[in-house]
Structure formats: structure tokens, C-alpha cells
Amino acid sequence: MAARTKSAKDRPSYRCTECGWTTAKWLGRCPECQTWGTVEEYGAPAVRTTAAGRVSTAAVPIGQVDGRQATARSTGVTELDRVLGGGLVPGAVVLLAGEPGVGKSTLLLDVAAKAASDDHRTLYVTGEESASQVRLRADRINALHDHLYLAAETDLSAVLGHLDAVKPSLLVLDSVQTVASPEIDGAPGGMAQVREVAGALIRASKERGMSTILVGHVTKDGAIAGPRLLEHLVDVVLSFEGDRHARLRLVRGVKNRYGATDEVGCFELHDEGITGLADPSGLFLTRRAEAVPGTCLTVTLEGRRPLVAEVQALTVDSQIPSPRRTTSGLETSRVSMMLAVLEQRGRITALGKRDIYSATVGGVKLSEPAADLAIALALASAASDTPLPKNLVAIGEVGLAGEVRRVTGVQRRLAEAHRLGFTHALVPSDPGKVPPGMKVTEVADMGDALRVLPRGRQRPSDGAPRKERTEAPREVDTRR
């Protein structure tokens, strides 16, 4: 009772400056004297201030700070080093999040084994599996090392005890939602528990100069589970993406205090584990001896990395009043926009009464506007049952007026296509310097782009004669 009375005394109250009427909460108008804006706070507890204390280290000019202590050390996995900005920095805390079954534990167990050495111990703490289960995975992917230590713990104090015993240079915790602190109320995975566990491990990493990788769960919307404060506390946030039915996996940087956030690492998941892909474009292409109608190649940018991808389209006669529109790996809205542009600007009216299926090869997802031209040409090729020329790539954004707009990184895209052996490219105007020996054609609108289709085998659309353009698309001189 005494404690309750004391808290009530310390609680602020409000009083009208005109009539003296008091209340426990603020009101805009005093109900006693009916005066507006006269209720003010009084009797509030005194504001506590923090006195200046002794500093741990003196402030020095930034030019005198030794930056060698923040030198990154390679993880042994080249694709992960690319995303991290060179490797793991001592004392850095990395948060890796991804959907269940995407391969997070497999990747990090491989990283823990390759990062271990005689001078650098690695500690892998699992809270979701037993130690024997992790050992079976290590045997399967050949991730065994004498300086790789394994522990199965769900108690934060036990994890800190393992740090004192092993003294590792790298800690991998799988996952942060399964570890709980006995001093905090709540079940493991709750906001208070995740905040406490992450805070304790971050403090231990900074004090010991130990790199830490935390595995995080995601919600059904794809966001990282737990408080948003977790992403602010860590140094690096990585997103592990990929379709569980496909081999391709992407590690994308979301936040990085030590490098760029537009880098992407490509991996291939197979029965023997997960391996990095220095040249992943082969997964997104189908090599054929003869050209097939309804296929077109484009070059997409995943971060800074150009990837050649294949877009496929198929049109068949519809058996129902409302034709089907099915997409895989492409945004349905952008495919619908390309259909509307082809019908209105390209005069291809047969698409409106046919079932249309469009997809990408290899599980890659194309969401950037630079793939618009390839999507439109694949749809036009499928509608006319006419294959596009071999070794052709199409790059450009298509507007609703039918114009082909410029996109970023055209020179990098053309260089990647030329490296893989493609000899002809359709690009927007002013592409810049192009690779020598590559035929690059500038297209201003869809009319110019559709001229690459052979005229002899085109399927008639509406019976009306097509208006021919009097000027041909301009080819770029590769000698400039």
C-alpha cells in the first residue's frame, strides 16, 4: 500500500491556471471554468540528469586511429566475401535471414569449417538441432575441421560460457530466436528475449574482437522476425533468397557498414552441399541448336552483377471465355502492360483471345524494367510463331506509349552478353561504348523492335495490313 501511494504521489497531475481545478490527465478545456488552453502540468517528478564521468579512452584525431584492426578476413567462400565487402571484420556482427529450408544452416556450416584454422577457432552453436544432427550434415557436405567446435545450447549463459572456454575468432549462432536468457521473462523468440540475446552477443563480440554470424527467422511476409532494433544493432544484414524447388540461391546485402549494399552472391544448392557460382548465367539459359518461337534473352543486373536470363512465352487458343494469364518468375503487372502495349502500339490483337503463359529459366526472378523489351519480344514471337534471331539479347524499358527507354548499366550488360558469345543486341538510344565486334541496334519504340521478327511466317493478327516504317533502326558503330 505504501509503495502504491508513493507512486501516486510521484505521478504528474494537471491544474487549471484560471480556477485551480485539478485532474489526473490533460484536457484542452477546463470543465470547471470552461476556459480553453489553461490546463497545465504541475507536480511532475524532477528530471534526472547524468553527470560527466571518466572516459575509457581519450578522443584522438580520426587520422591517428589505427584502421588495421578493422581489416576483413576471408571466410573461405568467395561469393560470401563479395557480399560482405572482402570478408568478416573482427568484432563485426552479421545477421543472416531467410525462409525455412532455403539453406542457411548448410551455408554457415560450410563457412564455419572453411574459416577455421590453426590460428582461428570457430564455434558453431545450434539451438534448433542436436549436435549429432549437425555432425551428419557436416559429413555430407565435408565440413569437418579440427578447430571447428560444435555445441547445442539454448541458454544464453551457457553460450557465453562456451565463448570463455573455446575463445573463438568466429561464432555462428543458429538461430537467435532459439536462445533465451534466464534473467528475462518470456518465451524464446519473444521481443524481449531476442533483444537481450542479441545485445549480449554484440557486447561480447566487440569486447573480444570476435566475428559473429546470427541466423534470423523471417515472418510470412518475408521480413526479419523480432524487433526492428535487431537490424539497427548489427553491422551487416544479409538476406538469403531462393526458390526451394530451384538450385539457385542468392545472398543479398541489405545493410553493410563495411561495404556496398548492392552486391549479390550466387550459390547452387545440391545434394553434396552448397557451392558458390562465379558465373551463374548458365543456369538461366537453355542452349538449343535451333531457335524456338517465344524465347528472348536479356541481361539483368542483380546488384552490380550482370546476369544473362531467358524469357519464355507460349500462346495457345483459349477454351474458356476469359483467357488465362500465367506467369512464373515475372511480375504479372508488367506482363499485362507489355500485352497492352503490343496490342495497341504493335497492332497484335490476337493476344487478347489466347491463353498466355510466360516464365523465366532457372528460377530467376526478373523485376527490373530493363527486361520489358525482352518480355514484349518473347510475347510477339510466340504470337506470330516466329523465332527471334539466334544470339540476340534485348535490353530496355518499354513505356505505355510504346517508346523504349534507357536503363542503367547498359555497357556492363553488353559486356557480359559479349563475353558469353552473343553477337546482336537491341538497346535504347545512346548506349555508349559497345564491345568491338558486337552488332548493337538502337530501337526508339516497339515498331523498331518488332522489325527483328522475320515477316514471312508471321501469323496475321487482325487482317489489316501493317503500316511499314520508312526508316530502319539505327545500328551503332562499334568503332567509336
BAMI-506568 format. One record per residue (C-alpha): residue in three letters; chain; x negated, y negated, z negated; residue number from 1. Coordinates in Angstrom, 3 decimals. Layout:
% BAMI-506568
NODE   pator   figu         px         py         pz   vexkol
NODE     Ala      A          X          Y          Z      NUM
...
This chain:
% BAMI-506568
NODE   pator   figu         px         py         pz   vexkol
NODE     Met      A      0.000      0.000      0.000        1
NODE     Ala      A     -2.838     -2.310     -0.858        2
NODE     Ala      A     -4.533     -1.687      2.441        3
NODE     Arg      A     -1.306     -2.310      4.333        4
NODE     Thr      A     -0.774     -5.621      2.501        5
NODE     Lys      A     -4.316     -6.694      3.241        6
NODE     Ser      A     -3.933     -6.048      6.977        7
NODE     Ala      A     -0.701     -8.020      6.951        8
NODE     Lys      A     -2.486    -10.974      5.357        9
NODE     Asp      A     -5.219    -10.888      7.970       10
NODE     Arg      A     -2.667    -10.790     10.775       11
NODE     Pro      A     -2.263    -14.178     12.506       12
NODE     Ser      A      1.065    -15.963     12.291       13
NODE     Tyr      A      2.680    -18.885     14.137       14
NODE     Arg      A      4.226    -22.118     12.837       15
NODE     Cys      A      6.190    -24.956     14.399       16
NODE     Thr      A      4.323    -28.234     14.073       17
NODE     Glu      A      7.602    -30.194     14.001       18
NODE     Cys      A      9.720    -28.432     11.373       19
NODE     Gly      A      7.307    -25.967      9.772       20
NODE     Trp      A      9.245    -22.847     10.778       21
NODE     Thr      A      7.029    -19.717     10.787       22
NODE     Thr      A      7.167    -16.469     12.742       23
NODE     Ala      A      5.016    -13.376     13.343       24
NODE     Lys      A      4.861    -13.810     17.120       25
NODE     Trp      A      4.501    -16.716     19.506       26
NODE     Leu      A      7.572    -18.314     21.081       27
NODE     Gly      A      7.774    -21.020     23.683       28
NODE     Arg      A     10.657    -22.746     21.916       29
NODE     Cys      A     11.230    -23.149     18.185       30
NODE     Pro      A     14.642    -21.626     17.312       31
NODE     Glu      A     14.947    -23.913     14.254       32
NODE     Cys      A     14.491    -27.388     15.756       33
NODE     Gln      A     14.913    -26.372     19.446       34
NODE     Thr      A     11.637    -28.077     20.410       35
NODE     Trp      A      9.546    -26.717     23.289       36
NODE     Gly      A      5.808    -26.102     23.030       37
NODE     Thr      A      5.401    -26.770     19.310       38
NODE     Val      A      4.765    -23.194     18.045       39
NODE     Glu      A      1.036    -22.756     17.384       40
NODE     Glu      A     -1.111    -20.103     15.754       41
NODE     Tyr      A     -2.426    -20.601     12.250       42
NODE     Gly      A     -3.922    -18.417      9.541       43
NODE     Ala      A     -5.932    -16.348     12.045       44
NODE     Pro      A     -8.928    -14.419     10.736       45
NODE     Ala      A    -12.275    -16.094     11.114       46
NODE     Val      A    -14.163    -15.336     14.292       47
NODE     Arg      A    -17.251    -13.253     13.609       48
NODE     Thr      A    -20.478    -14.273     15.282       49
NODE     Thr      A    -23.659    -12.288     15.779       50
NODE     Ala      A    -26.848    -13.828     14.515       51
NODE     Ala      A    -30.012    -13.704     16.579       52
NODE     Gly      A    -32.111    -10.657     15.798       53
NODE     Arg      A    -35.544     -9.275     16.520       54
NODE     Val      A    -36.138     -8.359     20.159       55
NODE     Ser      A    -37.509     -4.930     21.072       56
NODE     Thr      A    -39.720     -6.121     23.941       57
NODE     Ala      A    -40.618     -9.658     24.908       58
NODE     Ala      A    -39.315    -11.100     28.172       59
NODE     Val      A    -42.011    -11.390     30.831       60
NODE     Pro      A    -42.032    -12.870     34.345       61
NODE     Ile      A    -40.473    -10.485     36.820       62
NODE     Gly      A    -43.675    -10.382     38.865       63
NODE     Gln      A    -45.515     -8.816     35.898       64
NODE     Val      A    -43.076     -5.937     35.470       65
NODE     Asp      A    -44.598     -2.582     36.431       66
NODE     Gly      A    -42.392     -1.152     39.191       67
NODE     Arg      A    -44.306      2.138     39.413       68
NODE     Gln      A    -42.214      3.561     36.594       69
NODE     Ala      A    -39.175      3.474     38.906       70
NODE     Thr      A    -40.812      5.417     41.732       71
NODE     Ala      A    -38.481      8.035     43.141       72
NODE     Arg      A    -39.459     11.716     43.051       73
NODE     Ser      A    -38.246     14.049     45.769       74
NODE     Thr      A    -35.595     16.611     44.891       75
NODE     Gly      A    -36.873     19.076     47.457       76
NODE     Val      A    -33.693     18.668     49.528       77
NODE     Thr      A    -34.338     16.235     52.379       78
NODE     Glu      A    -30.702     15.401     53.087       79
NODE     Leu      A    -30.027     14.552     49.435       80
NODE     Asp      A    -33.182     12.424     49.293       81
NODE     Arg      A    -31.858     10.491     52.283       82
NODE     Val      A    -28.680      9.549     50.414       83
NODE     Leu      A    -30.459      8.818     47.122       84
NODE     Gly      A    -32.927      6.481     48.812       85
NODE     Gly      A    -36.028      8.677     48.579       86
NODE     Gly      A    -35.275     10.904     45.600       87
NODE     Leu      A    -34.464     10.744     41.894       88
NODE     Val      A    -35.781      7.815     39.868       89
NODE     Pro      A    -36.893      8.657     36.296       90
NODE     Gly      A    -34.130      7.615     33.912       91
NODE     Ala      A    -31.503      7.414     36.665       92
NODE     Val      A    -28.052      8.920     36.128       93
NODE     Val      A    -26.243     10.282     39.192       94
NODE     Leu      A    -22.540     11.153     39.303       95
NODE     Leu      A    -21.584     13.700     41.978       96
NODE     Ala      A    -17.848     14.185     42.526       97
NODE     Gly      A    -15.907     16.383     44.904       98
NODE     Glu      A    -12.907     18.634     45.295       99
NODE     Pro      A    -12.872     22.141     43.774      100
NODE     Gly      A    -14.622     24.734     45.902      101
NODE     Val      A    -16.454     22.246     48.120      102
NODE     Gly      A    -19.880     23.497     46.929      103
NODE     Lys      A    -21.036     21.097     44.196      104
NODE     Ser      A    -22.414     23.787     41.882      105
NODE     Thr      A    -24.143     25.592     44.751      106
NODE     Leu      A    -25.863     22.412     45.923      107
NODE     Leu      A    -27.014     21.297     42.472      108
NODE     Leu      A    -28.298     24.748     41.507      109
NODE     Asp      A    -30.420     24.697     44.659      110
NODE     Val      A    -31.605     21.165     43.814      111
NODE     Ala      A    -32.457     22.196     40.239      112
NODE     Ala      A    -34.578     25.114     41.480      113
NODE     Lys      A    -36.439     23.093     44.120      114
NODE     Ala      A    -37.088     20.163     41.757      115
NODE     Ala      A    -38.649     22.425     39.108      116
NODE     Ser      A    -42.442     22.655     38.985      117
NODE     Asp      A    -45.260     23.205     36.536      118
NODE     Asp      A    -45.208     19.540     35.530      119
NODE     His      A    -41.447     19.006     35.694      120
NODE     Arg      A    -38.962     21.235     33.910      121
NODE     Thr      A    -35.327     21.366     34.916      122
NODE     Leu      A    -32.373     22.111     32.631      123
NODE     Tyr      A    -29.078     23.275     34.137      124
NODE     Val      A    -26.186     23.115     31.654      125
NODE     Thr      A    -22.916     24.698     32.698      126
NODE     Gly      A    -19.654     24.215     30.863      127
NODE     Glu      A    -17.390     25.930     33.371      128
NODE     Glu      A    -19.152     29.288     33.825      129
NODE     Ser      A    -21.161     31.721     31.782      130
NODE     Ala      A    -24.920     31.989     32.148      131
NODE     Ser      A    -24.610     35.379     33.857      132
NODE     Gln      A    -22.271     33.966     36.500      133
NODE     Val      A    -24.721     31.183     37.319      134
NODE     Arg      A    -27.532     33.752     37.489      135
NODE     Leu      A    -25.594     35.739     40.096      136
NODE     Arg      A    -25.232     32.619     42.235      137
NODE     Ala      A    -28.930     31.854     41.797      138
NODE     Asp      A    -29.800     35.348     43.068      139
NODE     Arg      A    -27.536     34.890     46.082      140
NODE     Ile      A    -28.990     31.530     47.155      141
NODE     Asn      A    -32.554     32.309     45.992      142
NODE     Ala      A    -32.623     29.544     43.376      143
NODE     Leu      A    -34.914     31.159     40.793      144
NODE     His      A    -37.867     29.372     39.210      145
NODE     Asp      A    -39.878     29.917     36.035      146
NODE     His      A    -39.396     26.282     34.973      147
NODE     Leu      A    -35.643     26.213     35.613      148
NODE     Tyr      A    -33.822     26.616     32.292      149
NODE     Leu      A    -30.163     27.581     32.037      150
NODE     Ala      A    -27.704     27.019     29.180      151
NODE     Ala      A    -23.949     27.453     28.845      152
NODE     Glu      A    -22.669     24.817     26.408      153
NODE     Thr      A    -19.534     22.751     25.882      154
NODE     Asp      A    -20.676     20.874     22.763      155
NODE     Leu      A    -22.450     17.556     23.152      156
NODE     Ser      A    -24.648     18.039     20.080      157
NODE     Ala      A    -25.817     21.412     21.467      158
NODE     Val      A    -26.666     19.802     24.823      159
NODE     Leu      A    -28.751     17.145     23.050      160
NODE     Gly      A    -30.439     19.921     21.080      161
NODE     His      A    -31.428     21.645     24.326      162
NODE     Leu      A    -32.967     18.376     25.510      163
NODE     Asp      A    -35.192     18.281     22.427      164
NODE     Ala      A    -36.223     21.909     22.903      165
NODE     Val      A    -36.827     22.008     26.672      166
NODE     Lys      A    -37.867     18.371     27.300      167
NODE     Pro      A    -36.785     18.469     30.959      168
NODE     Ser      A    -37.509     15.947     33.694      169
NODE     Leu      A    -34.138     16.680     35.319      170
NODE     Leu      A    -30.830     17.520     33.649      171
NODE     Val      A    -27.869     18.872     35.622      172
NODE     Leu      A    -24.555     18.945     33.708      173
NODE     Asp      A    -21.716     20.853     35.331      174
NODE     Ser      A    -19.402     19.226     34.512      175
NODE     Val      A    -18.986     16.122     32.350      176
NODE     Gln      A    -15.271     16.880     31.837      177
NODE     Thr      A    -16.001     20.189     30.087      178
NODE     Val      A    -18.301     18.851     27.353      179
NODE     Ala      A    -16.845     17.330     24.168      180
NODE     Ser      A    -18.252     15.524     21.161      181
NODE     Pro      A    -17.190     16.803     17.706      182
NODE     Glu      A    -17.126     13.235     16.376      183
NODE     Ile      A    -14.414     12.102     18.809      184
NODE     Asp      A    -10.811     13.205     18.611      185
NODE     Gly      A     -9.165     14.559     21.739      186
NODE     Ala      A     -9.497     17.446     24.135      187
NODE     Pro      A    -12.453     17.784     26.539      188
NODE     Gly      A    -11.889     15.775     29.686      189
NODE     Gly      A     -9.964     13.001     27.960      190
NODE     Met      A    -10.941      9.401     28.471      191
NODE     Ala      A    -12.478      9.007     25.021      192
NODE     Gln      A    -14.441     12.246     25.319      193
NODE     Val      A    -15.742     11.522     28.829      194
NODE     Arg      A    -16.800      8.037     27.769      195
NODE     Glu      A    -18.653      9.334     24.707      196
NODE     Val      A    -20.368     12.227     26.514      197
NODE     Ala      A    -21.462     10.071     29.424      198
NODE     Gly      A    -22.683      7.303     27.124      199
NODE     Ala      A    -24.757      9.707     25.005      200
NODE     Leu      A    -26.386     11.335     28.040      201
NODE     Ile      A    -27.100      7.969     29.651      202
NODE     Arg      A    -28.832      6.774     26.473      203
NODE     Ala      A    -30.869      9.999     26.328      204
NODE     Ser      A    -31.875      9.637     29.979      205
NODE     Lys      A    -33.068      6.063     29.574      206
NODE     Glu      A    -34.994      6.817     26.384      207
NODE     Arg      A    -36.724      9.945     27.749      208
NODE     Gly      A    -37.214      8.802     31.359      209
NODE     Met      A    -35.218     11.860     32.412      210
NODE     Ser      A    -33.177     12.007     35.603      211
NODE     Thr      A    -29.620     13.248     35.082      212
NODE     Ile      A    -27.021     14.528     37.535      213
NODE     Leu      A    -23.452     14.700     36.233      214
NODE     Val      A    -20.781     16.662     38.081      215
NODE     Gly      A    -17.375     14.960     38.021      216
NODE     His      A    -13.913     16.245     38.820      217
NODE     Val      A    -11.528     14.434     41.145      218
NODE     Thr      A     -7.811     13.837     40.954      219
NODE     Lys      A     -5.278     14.989     43.527      220
NODE     Asp      A     -5.686     11.616     45.265      221
NODE     Gly      A     -9.429     12.171     45.666      222
NODE     Ala      A    -10.511      9.596     43.040      223
NODE     Ile      A    -13.034     10.456     40.336      224
NODE     Ala      A    -11.226     11.703     37.228      225
NODE     Gly      A    -11.728      9.912     33.925      226
NODE     Pro      A    -12.144      6.245     33.040      227
NODE     Arg      A    -13.314      3.819     35.691      228
NODE     Leu      A    -16.011      2.790     33.234      229
NODE     Leu      A    -17.845      6.022     34.071      230
NODE     Glu      A    -18.632      4.819     37.597      231
NODE     His      A    -19.910      1.488     36.246      232
NODE     Leu      A    -22.216      3.112     33.682      233
NODE     Val      A    -24.069      5.450     36.034      234
NODE     Asp      A    -26.697      4.325     38.532      235
NODE     Val      A    -25.609      6.357     41.563      236
NODE     Val      A    -22.189      7.669     42.595      237
NODE     Leu      A    -22.084     10.320     45.314      238
NODE     Ser      A    -19.024     11.812     46.979      239
NODE     Phe      A    -19.201     15.419     48.188      240
NODE     Glu      A    -16.756     15.860     51.055      241
NODE     Gly      A    -15.775     18.632     53.415      242
NODE     Asp      A    -13.027     20.945     54.514      243
NODE     Arg      A    -13.241     24.198     52.596      244
NODE     His      A    -12.386     26.078     55.816      245
NODE     Ala      A    -15.288     24.498     57.737      246
NODE     Arg      A    -19.044     24.832     57.342      247
NODE     Leu      A    -19.868     21.122     57.341      248
NODE     Arg      A    -20.347     19.264     54.048      249
NODE     Leu      A    -21.114     15.552     53.703      250
NODE     Val      A    -22.712     13.794     50.740      251
NODE     Arg      A    -21.786     10.135     50.967      252
NODE     Gly      A    -23.225      7.358     48.816      253
NODE     Val      A    -20.567      5.248     47.096      254
NODE     Lys      A    -22.823      3.337     44.703      255
NODE     Asn      A    -26.613      3.268     44.592      256
NODE     Arg      A    -28.778      0.923     42.548      257
NODE     Tyr      A    -31.942      2.254     44.177      258
NODE     Gly      A    -30.993      2.399     47.844      259
NODE     Ala      A    -28.386      1.812     50.528      260
NODE     Thr      A    -24.785      2.931     50.152      261
NODE     Asp      A    -24.178      3.624     53.838      262
NODE     Glu      A    -26.301      6.787     54.072      263
NODE     Val      A    -24.787     10.228     54.631      264
NODE     Gly      A    -26.359     13.631     54.086      265
NODE     Cys      A    -25.152     16.595     56.150      266
NODE     Phe      A    -25.158     20.166     54.851      267
NODE     Glu      A    -23.997     23.534     56.110      268
NODE     Leu      A    -22.367     25.930     53.635      269
NODE     His      A    -22.797     29.633     54.362      270
NODE     Asp      A    -22.975     32.959     52.534      271
NODE     Glu      A    -26.625     32.518     51.586      272
NODE     Gly      A    -26.086     29.086     50.055      273
NODE     Ile      A    -26.205     25.561     51.398      274
NODE     Thr      A    -28.815     24.066     53.703      275
NODE     Gly      A    -29.436     20.569     54.998      276
NODE     Leu      A    -28.762     19.702     58.621      277
NODE     Ala      A    -31.259     17.295     60.120      278
NODE     Asp      A    -29.414     17.449     63.471      279
NODE     Pro      A    -25.739     18.266     62.789      280
NODE     Ser      A    -24.388     17.207     66.191      281
NODE     Gly      A    -24.450     20.810     67.405      282
NODE     Leu      A    -21.618     21.657     65.002      283
NODE     Phe      A    -19.305     19.147     66.683      284
NODE     Leu      A    -19.812     20.201     70.295      285
NODE     Thr      A    -18.653     23.087     72.462      286
NODE     Arg      A    -21.174     23.969     75.145      287
NODE     Arg      A    -19.448     25.095     78.364      288
NODE     Ala      A    -20.677     25.961     81.835      289
NODE     Glu      A    -17.696     24.224     83.444      290
NODE     Ala      A    -15.854     21.068     82.414      291
NODE     Val      A    -12.401     21.614     80.864      292
NODE     Pro      A     -9.485     19.153     81.091      293
NODE     Gly      A     -8.557     17.389     77.885      294
NODE     Thr      A    -12.037     17.073     76.358      295
NODE     Cys      A    -14.135     13.960     75.865      296
NODE     Leu      A    -17.286     13.246     73.866      297
NODE     Thr      A    -18.010     10.222     71.728      298
NODE     Val      A    -20.700      9.071     69.302      299
NODE     Thr      A    -19.527      8.211     65.795      300
NODE     Leu      A    -21.524      6.578     63.011      301
NODE     Glu      A    -21.499      8.282     59.607      302
NODE     Gly      A    -23.226      5.629     57.555      303
NODE     Arg      A    -26.365      4.867     59.559      304
NODE     Arg      A    -26.448      8.257     61.254      305
NODE     Pro      A    -25.056      8.644     64.786      306
NODE     Leu      A    -23.274     11.944     65.473      307
NODE     Val      A    -22.000     13.176     68.817      308
NODE     Ala      A    -18.478     14.583     68.400      309
NODE     Glu      A    -15.977     16.163     70.759      310
NODE     Val      A    -12.302     15.195     71.009      311
NODE     Gln      A     -9.872     17.713     72.474      312
NODE     Ala      A     -6.296     17.173     73.661      313
NODE     Leu      A     -3.642     19.519     75.019      314
NODE     Thr      A     -0.263     18.642     76.504      315
NODE     Val      A      2.490     21.177     77.224      316
NODE     Asp      A      6.135     20.959     78.211      317
NODE     Ser      A      8.325     20.408     75.149      318
NODE     Gln      A     11.088     22.863     74.315      319
NODE     Ile      A     12.799     20.549     71.841      320
NODE     Pro      A     14.365     17.079     72.219      321
NODE     Ser      A     11.708     15.455     70.025      322
NODE     Pro      A      8.223     16.367     71.319      323
NODE     Arg      A      5.595     17.399     68.773      324
NODE     Arg      A      2.630     15.219     67.879      325
NODE     Thr      A     -0.018     17.249     66.013      326
NODE     Thr      A     -3.494     16.030     65.057      327
NODE     Ser      A     -6.468     17.592     63.286      328
NODE     Gly      A     -9.489     15.514     62.338      329
NODE     Leu      A     -7.955     12.389     63.877      330
NODE     Glu      A     -5.696      9.717     62.416      331
NODE     Thr      A     -2.140     10.226     63.597      332
NODE     Ser      A     -1.535      6.487     63.793      333
NODE     Arg      A     -4.481      5.886     66.137      334
NODE     Val      A     -3.487      8.774     68.395      335
NODE     Ser      A      0.035      7.321     68.601      336
NODE     Met      A     -1.423      3.930     69.509      337
NODE     Met      A     -3.509      5.470     72.303      338
NODE     Leu      A     -0.408      7.239     73.656      339
NODE     Ala      A      1.460      3.936     73.738      340
NODE     Val      A     -1.443      2.166     75.480      341
NODE     Leu      A     -1.732      4.922     78.087      342
NODE     Glu      A      1.979      4.797     78.813      343
NODE     Gln      A      2.288      1.022     79.007      344
NODE     Arg      A     -1.120     -0.070     80.312      345
NODE     Gly      A     -2.263      3.093     82.083      346
NODE     Arg      A      1.158      3.909     83.643      347
NODE     Ile      A      1.030      7.530     82.427      348
NODE     Thr      A      4.667      8.102     81.484      349
NODE     Ala      A      4.573     11.913     81.454      350
NODE     Leu      A      3.114     11.921     77.920      351
NODE     Gly      A      6.345     10.803     76.305      352
NODE     Lys      A      8.219     14.033     77.137      353
NODE     Arg      A      5.480     16.551     76.337      354
NODE     Asp      A      4.126     18.187     73.181      355
NODE     Ile      A      0.703     16.734     72.430      356
NODE     Tyr      A     -1.991     18.369     70.310      357
NODE     Ser      A     -5.266     16.575     69.555      358
NODE     Ala      A     -8.183     17.691     67.402      359
NODE     Thr      A    -11.910     17.446     66.813      360
NODE     Val      A    -14.507     20.228     66.918      361
NODE     Gly      A    -16.369     21.474     63.850      362
NODE     Gly      A    -14.181     19.909     61.169      363
NODE     Val      A    -15.497     16.364     61.607      364
NODE     Lys      A    -13.037     13.553     60.859      365
NODE     Leu      A    -13.040     10.549     63.198      366
NODE     Ser      A    -11.511      7.465     61.648      367
NODE     Glu      A    -13.526      4.586     63.088      368
NODE     Pro      A    -12.068      2.600     66.026      369
NODE     Ala      A    -15.103      3.407     68.209      370
NODE     Ala      A    -13.501      6.774     69.015      371
NODE     Asp      A    -10.401      5.169     70.589      372
NODE     Leu      A    -11.739      5.303     74.137      373
NODE     Ala      A    -12.642      8.984     73.845      374
NODE     Ile      A     -9.201      9.813     72.436      375
NODE     Ala      A     -7.467      7.948     75.255      376
NODE     Leu      A     -9.565      9.617     77.960      377
NODE     Ala      A     -9.009     13.069     76.461      378
NODE     Leu      A     -5.243     12.477     76.465      379
NODE     Ala      A     -5.319     11.170     80.041      380
NODE     Ser      A     -7.443     14.107     81.161      381
NODE     Ala      A     -5.030     16.574     79.559      382
NODE     Ala      A     -2.001     14.848     81.075      383
NODE     Ser      A     -3.470     14.936     84.607      384
NODE     Asp      A     -5.068     18.375     84.161      385
NODE     Thr      A     -8.290     16.839     85.458      386
NODE     Pro      A    -11.630     17.349     83.689      387
NODE     Leu      A    -13.893     14.431     82.987      388
NODE     Pro      A    -17.395     14.427     84.461      389
NODE     Lys      A    -19.936     16.512     82.563      390
NODE     Asn      A    -22.493     14.847     80.287      391
NODE     Leu      A    -20.192     11.852     79.752      392
NODE     Val      A    -19.692     10.039     76.422      393
NODE     Ala      A    -17.137      7.307     75.786      394
NODE     Ile      A    -17.625      4.601     73.162      395
NODE     Gly      A    -15.288      1.699     72.438      396
NODE     Glu      A    -12.260      0.404     70.574      397
NODE     Val      A     -9.045      0.086     72.559      398
NODE     Gly      A     -6.602     -2.741     71.806      399
NODE     Leu      A     -2.859     -2.781     72.330      400
NODE     Ala      A     -3.322     -4.936     75.413      401
NODE     Gly      A     -5.447     -2.182     76.952      402
NODE     Glu      A     -8.748     -4.018     76.554      403
NODE     Val      A    -11.884     -2.155     75.458      404
NODE     Arg      A    -13.545     -3.995     72.588      405
NODE     Arg      A    -17.140     -3.944     71.445      406
NODE     Val      A    -18.187     -1.887     68.421      407
NODE     Thr      A    -21.228     -1.926     66.173      408
NODE     Gly      A    -24.339      0.160     66.749      409
NODE     Val      A    -23.901      0.757     70.486      410
NODE     Gln      A    -27.642      1.028     71.061      411
NODE     Arg      A    -28.056      3.632     68.318      412
NODE     Arg      A    -25.134      5.603     69.695      413
NODE     Leu      A    -26.542      5.555     73.219      414
NODE     Ala      A    -29.987      6.579     71.988      415
NODE     Glu      A    -28.504      9.607     70.202      416
NODE     Ala      A    -26.480     10.608     73.280      417
NODE     His      A    -29.551     10.268     75.492      418
NODE     Arg      A    -31.614     12.368     73.075      419
NODE     Leu      A    -29.087     15.192     73.341      420
NODE     Gly      A    -29.165     15.136     77.127      421
NODE     Phe      A    -26.099     13.105     78.080      422
NODE     Thr      A    -26.629     11.088     81.227      423
NODE     His      A    -23.493      8.937     81.609      424
NODE     Ala      A    -21.719      6.660     79.121      425
NODE     Leu      A    -18.667      4.416     79.174      426
NODE     Val      A    -19.178      1.420     76.894      427
NODE     Pro      A    -17.630     -2.040     76.335      428
NODE     Ser      A    -19.194     -5.124     77.892      429
NODE     Asp      A    -22.670     -6.269     76.878      430
NODE     Pro      A    -24.051     -3.065     75.334      431
NODE     Gly      A    -27.571     -4.444     75.043      432
NODE     Lys      A    -30.689     -2.440     75.852      433
NODE     Val      A    -29.849      1.063     77.057      434
NODE     Pro      A    -32.113      4.135     77.243      435
NODE     Pro      A    -34.035      4.465     80.516      436
NODE     Gly      A    -32.605      6.960     82.958      437
NODE     Met      A    -29.109      6.864     81.471      438
NODE     Lys      A    -26.194      5.653     83.608      439
NODE     Val      A    -24.149      3.255     81.487      440
NODE     Thr      A    -20.890      1.836     82.861      441
NODE     Glu      A    -19.220     -1.180     81.285      442
NODE     Val      A    -15.420     -0.999     81.156      443
NODE     Ala      A    -13.251     -4.009     80.371      444
NODE     Asp      A     -9.889     -2.260     79.980      445
NODE     Met      A     -8.165      1.094     80.289      446
NODE     Gly      A     -7.800      0.634     84.033      447
NODE     Asp      A    -11.576      0.652     84.398      448
NODE     Ala      A    -11.929      3.627     82.068      449
NODE     Leu      A     -9.330      5.753     83.869      450
NODE     Arg      A    -11.230      5.382     87.143      451
NODE     Val      A    -13.696      8.047     85.942      452
NODE     Leu      A    -10.937     10.643     86.427      453
NODE     Pro      A    -11.013     12.232     89.900      454
NODE     Arg      A     -7.966     11.103     91.903      455
NODE     Gly      A     -7.403     14.265     93.876      456
NODE     Arg      A     -5.971     16.547     91.171      457
NODE     Gln      A     -4.092     14.070     89.005      458
NODE     Arg      A     -0.611     15.088     88.006      459
NODE     Pro      A      1.985     12.463     89.046      460
NODE     Ser      A      3.439     10.549     86.131      461
NODE     Asp      A      6.454      8.541     87.242      462
NODE     Gly      A      6.349      8.936     91.030      463
NODE     Ala      A      5.412      5.302     91.584      464
NODE     Pro      A      2.234      4.555     93.486      465
NODE     Arg      A     -0.581      3.413     91.225      466
NODE     Lys      A     -1.965     -0.020     91.859      467
NODE     Glu      A     -5.634      0.319     92.682      468
NODE     Arg      A     -8.162     -2.141     91.326      469
NODE     Thr      A    -10.178     -4.006     93.923      470
NODE     Glu      A    -13.310     -4.225     91.793      471
NODE     Ala      A    -15.190     -1.313     90.289      472
NODE     Pro      A    -16.525     -1.183     86.738      473
NODE     Arg      A    -19.964     -2.679     86.433      474
NODE     Glu      A    -22.908     -0.390     85.837      475
NODE     Val      A    -25.671     -1.504     83.529      476
NODE     Asp      A    -29.176     -1.785     84.881      477
NODE     Thr      A    -31.391      0.298     82.609      478
NODE     Arg      A    -34.489     -1.664     83.634      479
NODE     Arg      A    -33.541     -4.804     81.758      480
